Amino acid sequence: MREINRLAWQRLNVIAAINGDVVGRTILGIFYFTILMPFGLASSLLSDPLRKKSPKAEWLERPPVPNDLESAREQG
């Protein structure tokens, strides 16, 4: 009887491992295609992190920096 139980337990472990692998991959696939992929597509279509599409000049406008010694000391 012990041999039958041991054999049944081993086969159940193999079936459970295969089932867990399939379910895990399915859940990860659903997560990827419903959450990560749409977010990535939306962020790549709606953003321009390198500012390539900007029709302005090459330089970004910056506020002028004072040239006196006191403001240089306040920089830290």
PAPA-956435 format. One line per 5 residues: number of its first residue (from 1); for each residue x negated, y, z negated of C-alpha. Coordinates in nm, 2 decimals, always signed. Example, Ala and Ser with C-alpha at 12.3 -4.5 7.8 and 13.67 -1.06 7.14 Angstrom:
<rs>
1) -1.23/-0.45/-0.78; -1.37/-0.11/-0.71
</rs>
This chain:
<rs>
1) +0.00/+0.00/+0.00; -0.29/+0.23/-0.08; -0.43/+0.19/+0.27; -0.10/+0.28/+0.43; -0.07/+0.59/+0.22
6) -0.43/+0.69/+0.29; -0.38/+0.64/+0.67; -0.05/+0.83/+0.66; -0.22/+1.12/+0.47; -0.51/+1.14/+0.71
11) -0.27/+1.15/+1.01; -0.06/+1.41/+0.84; -0.37/+1.62/+0.78; -0.46/+1.60/+1.15; -0.11/+1.69/+1.26
16) -0.09/+1.98/+1.01; -0.43/+2.12/+1.13; -0.31/+2.12/+1.49; +0.02/+2.27/+1.39; -0.16/+2.54/+1.18
21) -0.39/+2.62/+1.47; -0.10/+2.66/+1.71; +0.10/+2.87/+1.47; -0.19/+3.09/+1.38; -0.28/+3.16/+1.74
26) +0.08/+3.24/+1.82; +0.12/+3.48/+1.53; -0.21/+3.66/+1.63; -0.10/+3.68/+1.99; +0.24/+3.83/+1.90
31) +0.06/+4.08/+1.67; -0.18/+4.17/+1.95; +0.07/+4.22/+2.22; +0.33/+4.40/+2.01; +0.12/+4.63/+1.79
36) -0.24/+4.66/+1.91; -0.21/+4.66/+2.28; +0.07/+4.93/+2.30; -0.12/+5.15/+2.06; -0.44/+5.11/+2.26
41) -0.26/+5.19/+2.59; -0.09/+5.49/+2.44; -0.40/+5.63/+2.29; -0.60/+5.59/+2.61; -0.33/+5.74/+2.82
46) -0.25/+6.04/+2.60; -0.59/+6.14/+2.46; -0.90/+6.28/+2.62; -1.18/+6.25/+2.36; -1.46/+6.36/+2.59
51) -1.25/+6.66/+2.72; -1.32/+6.56/+3.08; -0.98/+6.69/+3.20; -1.04/+7.04/+3.06; -1.05/+7.30/+3.34
56) -1.24/+7.55/+3.13; -1.61/+7.61/+3.13; -1.86/+7.36/+3.01; -1.93/+7.54/+2.67; -1.69/+7.52/+2.38
61) -1.61/+7.86/+2.22; -1.77/+7.90/+1.87; -1.73/+8.18/+1.62; -2.04/+8.40/+1.61; -2.29/+8.33/+1.33
66) -2.43/+8.63/+1.13; -2.80/+8.69/+1.16; -2.87/+8.84/+0.82; -3.08/+8.68/+0.55; -2.80/+8.67/+0.29
71) -2.57/+8.46/+0.50; -2.86/+8.22/+0.58; -2.90/+8.17/+0.20; -2.53/+8.10/+0.16; -2.54/+7.81/+0.40
76) -2.66/+7.57/+0.14
</rs>
